[in-house]
């Protein structure tokens, strides 16, 4: 049902947020880890604003309730994915747990 659909969207968001962090780190030509400040700024601009709140606002404007909830679930997941991925290093294209 709808609750399961929202869980799926939240899960997609987690993956999308983590993948975004990984992509940003791999873009660094020197292979150095981007500063946490830079990752947070990019996350705010791209994940949270451009792919998050804008979609929610569009669906609210169009009076599409389930679309709004789906976008909110994905936004919550993406925020969680970014937060988790920021704590991990990327080595040879893979996340590595700290420690």
N, C-alpha and C positions, 0 to 999 in steps of 0.2 A: 504494500500500500504506500501511501504518501510518506509515512514515517521512514520506511525502508529507503524510499527514494532520497529523502533528505540525508540519511546516513551515507548513502552512496556518494552524493554530491560532496558531503563533508570529507569523505575519504579521497575523492578526486582532488579536493582542495589541498589536503595534506601533501599529496604527491606533487602537485603543481608548485606549492610553496618551496618544498625541498629541492625540486628540480631547478627552480629559478636560482636559488642560492648556489647550487652546484655549477650551473652555467656561468654565473657571474664570477665565481672563483676561477673557473677554467679559462675565462676570457683574459685573465691577467697574464700578459706575455712572459713575465719573469717566473711564473709558477709560484709566486709568493701569494700567501693568503691575503685577500683584501681585508682592509680594516673593518672592524665591526661597525664602525660609524658609516662607512660606505655601503656595506650590506644593508644596514637598517634604513638608510636613506633610499636606496633602490627599492627595497621591499615596500616602503611607504608609498613611493611614487608608482611603481608598476603593479605590485600584487594587490595592495590594499586599496589604492585609489583607482587606477585605470581598469583593473580587472575585478574590482570588488564593488566599491560604492557606486561607480558609474552604472554597472549592471543592475544593482538594486534600485537605484533612482529611475532608470529607464523602465523597469518592470512596474514600479509603483505608478509612474506617469501613465503607463498603458493599462493600469488597473489589473495587472496579472499577478494575483496573490501567490499562486504556487511558484511562479517564476521568481518573485521577490524572495520567498522563503528559500528556494533552491540557491539563489545567488548568495543569500546570507549564510547558508550552511557551507557553501564553497569558500566564502570569505573567512569564516571561522576556521575552517580546515587549513586554508592557505596560511593564515596567521600562525597556526600551530606548527605547520610544516616549516615555515621560515624560522620560527623560534627553535625548533629542534635541530634543524640543519646548521644554524649559526654556531652551535656548540660542537660541531664535528668538522674535522679536517677532510679535505678531498685529496686523495693520493691516487695518482694514475687513473683518474676518472671515477673513483669509488669513495664513498663516505667511509671514514675510519673513526671509530669511537675514540674519545680522548682517553689518554692514560695508557 
